[in-house]
Amino acid sequence: MAYPYVLAQDAMAKLREAIYLLLNEASASGLKNAQIGRSLGIYSGHVGHEGHISRTVLALMEAEGVVEQNAETKCWRIRDNKTGDGPGNNQQ
């Protein structure tokens, strides 16, 4: 049972890293969930549930203080941990 857990945690770490790298290369305004998911090939899903994979990983990263979402534009960006907030300071 330990190996499947390690494998799953490795996959989650790689998804986090991919999202971080994508946002790091994006403009200061960030990217929407759909843009992130489609860019990484993880936006598809069960009918009516598209985008849940990328959105779930973004929520985990948000809870860790790594990313934030602009409440107005719905764009995600890397959080500026030096000041405690990101560009525009509009967290959701």
Stockholm file with secondary structure:
# STOCKHOLM 1.0

chainA/1-92         MAYPYVLAQDAMAKLREAIYLLLNEASASGLKNAQIGRSLGIYSGHVGHEGHISRTVLALMEAEGVVEQNAETKCWRIRDNKTGDGPGNNQQ
#=GR chainA/1-92 SS CHHHHHHHHHHHHHHHHHHHHHHHHSCTTCEEHHHHHHHHTCCCCSTTCTTHHHHHHHHHHHHTTSEEEBTTTCEEEECCTTTTSCGGGCBC
#=GC SS_cons        CHHHHHHHHHHHHHHHHHHHHHHHHSCTTCEEHHHHHHHHTCCCCSTTCTTHHHHHHHHHHHHTTSEEEBTTTCEEEECCTTTTSCGGGCBC
//
